[in-house]
Amino acid sequence: MAILLILGGTGRTGAHLLRLALAEGHIVHALVRDCSKVKSSSSALYLFEGLPTNAERLKEAAFGCEAIISTLNISRTSDWPWAKLRTPVDLLSETIKHIISFGEEAPRRIIVTSAWGVNESRQEIPGWFRWLIDRSNIGPAYTDHGLQENLLADSRLEWTAVRPVGLVNLNRNKPVKVSLSGKPKPRLTISREAVARFLLYQVTDTRYIKACPVIYQ
């Protein structure tokens, strides 16, 4: 059992993470934009309302926690690649800057959701997907994921940046597989629930500290 801060707990992956963390007996602090969107009434859940780019609110939510897990992303008004953005283009990197600036007042262990195709893994993804990133509103998310990873790499935090392949809502029982440096070549999809389980497992798993594992099913 650990005391965790979850960021992005009302999102499609974050909702799975929040549910799983509580089911496994963790105490959860969740910083969310709108508390009414959280359906759980667990006594182990402590809600904080606000934005993760608000340094004081983020620091308050992180107080006493042993690890931070973030499923934050640059989101759009719909899944259409050219849909308008509804979050700031620097949401991820600004949040990480705040966490780093807290120093010893914030947990040292941080697990963030990134994406396959970020930074050096760009060369691993299909050419059509690189084209889409470069020419649609998917691009800002990949840029900020990259900045987030770079900030973590330069920090003293015990970080893991998990890079899932394409996210789907299907409930799959297939095991999660890991690709490092493009080997083995990953399949193209993974369920959001599987990603959430992998993120939660990283709280105690030390194999991928200061690493960016690509995960797939």
C-alpha positions, 0 to 999 in steps of 0.5 A: 500500500502506498500514498499516491498522487494521480494526475488526470484521474478523470480521463479515459486512462486515468479513470481506470488508474484511479479505480485500480489504485483504490481497488489495490488498497492504495491511498489516493490523492487526485488533483482534478479540474472538476471533482463532480466528474469523480464517481468514487466515494472511497474513504481512501480517496482525497480530492483536490480541485484545480489545475496541475499547472497551478503550482500551489495546488499541485504542491498541496495535492502532492504533500505526503505522497510517496509517488506521482502517476500522471495520465495527463495529455494535451487533449482535443475537443474530439478524437478527430486529429484536426479538432481544436485543442482544449488544453494548453500546449505546455500542460505536461512540461509546465506540470513537470517543471513545478514538480521538479521545482518542489525538490524534496517537498515532492515525491521522488518517484514519478511515473508519466504517460508519454507516447510511442513516437516521442523523441528517439522513438519517432523513427520506430513508428509507421511513416503515415503516423509521422505524417499525421503528427506533423500535419494535425493537432496531434503534433502538440501533444508529441512535442510536449511529451518530448519536453516532459521526458527531457525535463525528467531526464535532466532531473534527480527524480526517479522517473519512468516515462511509459510510451504506450502504442495506440490506445483502445477502449477494448478490455483485453486480457492479453499480457502487456509486452515491453519494447526498448530501443525498438526491440522487439517491434511492437504491435500497434494497439494496447487497451487503456486499462492495460496501460493503467495497470502497467503505470500502477505496477511501476510504483514498486517495479524498479526495472524501468527507472530512468527509462522510456518503455514502449508498451503494447499487447 
